[in-house]
Amino acid sequence: MEVSNQITLVEDVLAKLCKTIYPLTNLLARPLPEGVDPLKLEIYLTDEDFQFALDMTRKEYSALPAWKQVNLKKTGGLF
């Protein structure tokens, strides 16, 4: 068994877990970053990445019915 001599600060762990914005490339890669809900990847995108991936604004997206949102996420690789 190997013992790690590294000290992990609680602040560093919390910062990783509380991160709310990720680049599109991070959300398309697997495994996903810790703490990311795989069913709601679109909420972690910047506005620019959101527009690029789903070809619409967040406001336009939220006005769509759920089934259309799912289809858009599939097309954009976010499902």
Backbone as a chain_set.jsonl record, in Angstrom:
{"seq": "MEVSNQITLVEDVLAKLCKTIYPLTNLLARPLPEGVDPLKLEIYLTDEDFQFALDMTRKEYSALPAWKQVNLKKTGGLF", "coords": {"N": [[0.84, -1.166, 0.0], [0.519, 2.207, -0.845], [1.452, 5.273, 0.581], [0.313, 8.552, 0.627], [1.968, 11.627, 0.825], [0.978, 14.088, 0.448], [-0.666, 17.126, 1.201], [-3.956, 18.059, 1.255], [-5.775, 20.881, 0.904], [-8.754, 21.944, 2.448], [-10.09, 24.091, 1.364], [-9.285, 23.987, -1.316], [-10.452, 21.61, -2.216], [-13.172, 22.18, -1.841], [-13.429, 24.332, -3.615], [-13.116, 23.038, -6.067], [-15.369, 21.353, -6.033], [-17.437, 23.184, -5.905], [-17.353, 24.579, -8.218], [-18.9, 26.161, -10.91], [-18.943, 26.751, -13.598], [-17.84, 25.44, -16.637], [-15.632, 24.79, -19.391], [-16.844, 23.931, -22.662], [-15.466, 21.778, -23.804], [-14.563, 20.344, -21.563], [-16.947, 19.341, -20.579], [-17.774, 17.665, -22.556], [-15.982, 15.664, -22.481], [-15.039, 12.537, -20.958], [-14.018, 11.047, -17.928], [-16.555, 13.084, -16.371], [-16.067, 16.289, -14.742], [-15.743, 16.347, -11.146], [-18.726, 16.537, -9.221], [-20.421, 17.451, -11.21], [-23.581, 17.37, -12.674], [-24.635, 14.933, -14.778], [-26.995, 14.973, -16.224], [-27.697, 17.555, -16.594], [-25.919, 19.148, -18.114], [-25.885, 21.495, -19.593], [-26.254, 23.64, -17.858], [-23.813, 24.259, -16.817], [-22.305, 25.55, -18.67], [-20.563, 28.333, -20.217], [-22.05, 31.415, -21.338], [-21.329, 31.865, -23.982], [-20.393, 29.329, -24.866], [-22.735, 27.906, -24.494], [-24.425, 29.091, -26.405], [-22.986, 28.346, -28.688], [-23.036, 25.483, -28.576], [-25.788, 24.818, -28.458], [-27.007, 26.478, -30.213], [-28.643, 28.669, -29.605], [-29.945, 31.136, -27.275], [-29.88, 31.087, -23.646], [-32.332, 31.953, -22.66], [-34.086, 31.548, -24.83], [-33.845, 28.781, -24.999], [-34.87, 27.938, -22.502], [-37.525, 28.523, -22.86], [-38.501, 26.546, -24.428], [-40.32, 23.405, -24.808], [-39.768, 20.544, -22.671], [-39.12, 18.15, -24.079], [-38.096, 19.104, -26.483], [-35.863, 20.421, -25.557], [-34.331, 18.266, -24.652], [-33.859, 16.954, -27.099], [-32.29, 18.906, -28.385], [-30.066, 18.949, -26.674], [-29.084, 16.384, -27.141], [-28.362, 16.616, -29.846], [-26.364, 18.535, -29.59], [-24.476, 17.111, -28.195], [-24.628, 17.003, -25.449], [-25.892, 15.169, -23.856]], "CA": [[0.0, 0.0, 0.0], [1.307, 3.429, -0.964], [0.935, 6.357, 1.408], [0.551, 9.857, 0.014], [2.409, 12.648, 1.769], [0.428, 15.366, 0.023], [-1.701, 17.73, 2.036], [-5.001, 18.664, 0.449], [-6.493, 21.892, 1.665], [-10.211, 21.871, 2.347], [-10.508, 25.151, 0.449], [-9.064, 23.529, -2.684], [-11.472, 20.595, -2.516], [-14.448, 22.887, -1.959], [-13.414, 25.122, -4.845], [-13.371, 22.103, -7.172], [-16.742, 20.854, -5.956], [-18.384, 24.296, -6.039], [-17.176, 25.228, -9.507], [-20.187, 26.122, -11.594], [-18.782, 26.988, -15.029], [-16.807, 24.622, -17.256], [-15.588, 24.899, -20.857], [-17.583, 22.888, -23.374], [-14.599, 20.606, -23.995], [-14.544, 19.573, -20.307], [-18.234, 18.67, -20.397], [-17.918, 16.635, -23.585], [-15.012, 14.612, -22.164], [-15.367, 11.644, -19.849], [-15.093, 11.284, -16.972], [-16.934, 14.468, -16.11], [-15.499, 16.842, -13.505], [-16.477, 16.004, -9.929], [-19.82, 17.419, -8.835], [-21.226, 17.842, -12.37], [-24.757, 16.539, -12.912], [-24.589, 14.568, -16.198], [-28.279, 15.212, -16.87], [-27.907, 18.997, -16.744], [-24.638, 19.704, -18.524], [-26.04, 22.835, -20.157], [-26.21, 24.684, -16.827], [-22.421, 24.519, -16.456], [-21.645, 26.205, -19.795], [-20.561, 29.789, -20.323], [-23.077, 31.841, -22.291], [-20.795, 31.688, -25.337], [-20.407, 27.898, -25.166], [-24.148, 27.521, -24.575], [-24.876, 29.54, -27.725], [-22.293, 27.53, -29.687], [-23.465, 24.081, -28.513], [-27.221, 24.631, -28.661], [-27.418, 27.405, -31.27], [-29.67, 29.59, -29.109], [-29.648, 31.694, -25.963], [-30.486, 30.383, -22.506], [-33.735, 32.366, -22.568], [-34.807, 30.819, -25.881], [-33.825, 27.374, -24.615], [-35.773, 27.695, -21.365], [-38.908, 28.671, -23.313], [-38.88, 25.343, -25.18], [-40.792, 22.258, -24.029], [-38.697, 19.661, -22.197], [-38.711, 17.18, -25.097], [-37.254, 19.797, -27.453], [-34.593, 20.666, -24.882], [-33.599, 16.993, -24.676], [-33.395, 16.73, -28.471], [-31.194, 19.84, -28.634], [-28.905, 18.49, -25.928], [-28.558, 15.224, -27.873], [-27.707, 17.131, -31.042], [-25.152, 19.241, -29.18], [-23.566, 16.212, -27.486], [-24.718, 17.275, -24.009], [-26.831, 14.236, -23.223]], "C": [[0.892, 1.238, 0.0], [0.651, 4.536, -0.149], [1.297, 7.676, 0.738], [0.934, 10.864, 1.088], [1.886, 14.028, 1.389], [-0.636, 15.828, 0.999], [-2.696, 18.406, 1.1], [-5.767, 19.641, 1.326], [-7.99, 21.772, 1.415], [-10.714, 22.914, 1.357], [-10.358, 24.72, -1.011], [-10.115, 22.513, -3.111], [-12.828, 21.26, -2.704], [-14.522, 23.703, -3.239], [-13.691, 24.239, -6.056], [-14.828, 21.666, -7.2], [-17.785, 21.945, -6.183], [-18.258, 25.017, -7.37], [-18.464, 25.08, -10.303], [-20.089, 26.316, -13.098], [-17.604, 26.149, -15.537], [-16.791, 24.895, -18.759], [-16.327, 23.715, -21.485], [-16.742, 21.624, -23.53], [-14.532, 19.738, -22.742], [-15.838, 18.787, -20.122], [-18.494, 17.598, -21.449], [-16.988, 15.457, -23.327], [-15.523, 13.75, -21.017], [-14.088, 11.181, -19.209], [-15.339, 12.779, -16.792], [-16.225, 14.975, -14.856], [-16.368, 16.47, -12.301], [-17.562, 17.032, -9.648], [-20.717, 17.855, -9.975], [-22.363, 16.849, -12.556], [-24.806, 16.196, -14.4], [-25.905, 14.792, -16.936], [-28.55, 16.685, -17.129], [-26.617, 19.703, -17.153], [-24.75, 21.143, -19.017], [-25.948, 23.948, -19.107], [-24.788, 25.062, -16.437], [-21.661, 25.277, -17.546], [-21.604, 27.72, -19.639], [-21.651, 30.162, -21.329], [-22.623, 31.634, -23.738], [-20.82, 30.216, -25.753], [-21.837, 27.381, -25.303], [-24.681, 27.855, -25.968], [-24.26, 28.677, -28.826], [-22.86, 26.116, -29.734], [-24.93, 23.892, -28.887], [-27.83, 25.581, -29.693], [-28.606, 28.279, -30.872], [-29.255, 30.107, -27.734], [-30.298, 30.853, -24.871], [-31.978, 30.707, -22.399], [-34.582, 31.637, -23.61], [-34.935, 29.34, -25.525], [-34.835, 27.082, -23.508], [-37.242, 27.835, -21.756], [-39.41, 27.434, -24.071], [-39.467, 24.273, -24.26], [-39.631, 21.318, -23.717], [-38.227, 18.698, -23.281], [-37.834, 17.831, -26.164], [-35.884, 20.106, -26.847], [-33.722, 19.413, -24.92], [-33.049, 16.729, -26.075], [-32.23, 17.654, -28.821], [-29.922, 19.407, -27.913], [-28.277, 17.27, -26.604], [-27.794, 15.673, -29.109], [-26.394, 17.811, -30.712], [-24.155, 18.386, -28.414], [-23.583, 16.379, -25.976], [-25.669, 16.335, -23.294], [-26.215, 12.88, -23.11]], "O": [[1.877, 1.316, 0.733], [-0.567, 4.709, -0.19], [2.44, 7.889, 0.333], [0.294, 10.938, 2.137], [2.316, 15.031, 1.959], [-1.398, 15.031, 1.546], [-2.319, 19.223, 0.26], [-6.331, 19.269, 2.355], [-8.425, 21.525, 0.29], [-11.65, 22.658, 0.6], [-11.201, 25.047, -1.847], [-10.607, 22.556, -4.239], [-13.554, 20.927, -3.641], [-15.572, 23.757, -3.88], [-14.415, 24.64, -6.967], [-15.448, 21.614, -8.262], [-18.902, 21.652, -6.612], [-18.99, 25.974, -7.623], [-19.047, 23.998, -10.36], [-21.062, 26.067, -13.81], [-16.522, 26.148, -14.949], [-17.833, 25.2, -19.339], [-16.413, 22.638, -20.896], [-17.263, 20.516, -23.399], [-14.451, 18.514, -22.849], [-15.823, 17.688, -19.569], [-19.338, 16.724, -21.254], [-17.18, 14.377, -23.886], [-16.34, 14.191, -20.21], [-13.121, 10.935, -19.93], [-14.464, 13.612, -17.026], [-15.827, 14.181, -14.003], [-17.58, 16.3, -12.43], [-17.355, 18.235, -9.811], [-21.692, 18.568, -9.74], [-22.143, 15.638, -12.592], [-25.002, 17.095, -15.218], [-25.92, 14.799, -18.167], [-29.519, 17.03, -17.804], [-26.271, 20.742, -16.591], [-23.808, 21.923, -18.874], [-25.6, 25.081, -19.44], [-24.582, 26.087, -15.789], [-20.49, 25.61, -17.36], [-22.482, 28.318, -19.017], [-22.116, 29.31, -22.086], [-23.419, 31.276, -24.606], [-21.224, 29.896, -26.87], [-22.112, 26.516, -26.135], [-25.303, 27.02, -26.625], [-24.939, 28.319, -29.789], [-23.138, 25.6, -30.816], [-25.28, 22.921, -29.557], [-29.018, 25.497, -30.004], [-29.465, 28.59, -31.698], [-28.331, 29.582, -27.112], [-31.158, 30.015, -25.143], [-32.786, 29.834, -22.085], [-35.675, 31.163, -23.301], [-35.984, 28.727, -25.719], [-35.567, 26.094, -23.573], [-38.115, 27.32, -21.058], [-40.608, 27.3, -24.321], [-39.15, 24.234, -23.071], [-38.627, 21.307, -24.429], [-37.025, 18.453, -23.389], [-36.928, 17.189, -26.695], [-34.868, 20.057, -27.541], [-32.523, 19.49, -25.186], [-31.895, 16.325, -26.219], [-31.284, 17.229, -29.484], [-28.828, 19.489, -28.473], [-27.052, 17.145, -26.63], [-26.707, 15.169, -29.39], [-25.421, 17.687, -31.455], [-23.097, 18.877, -28.02], [-22.655, 15.946, -25.292], [-26.196, 16.673, -22.234], [-26.848, 11.954, -22.603]]}, "num_chains": 1, "name": "protein.A"}
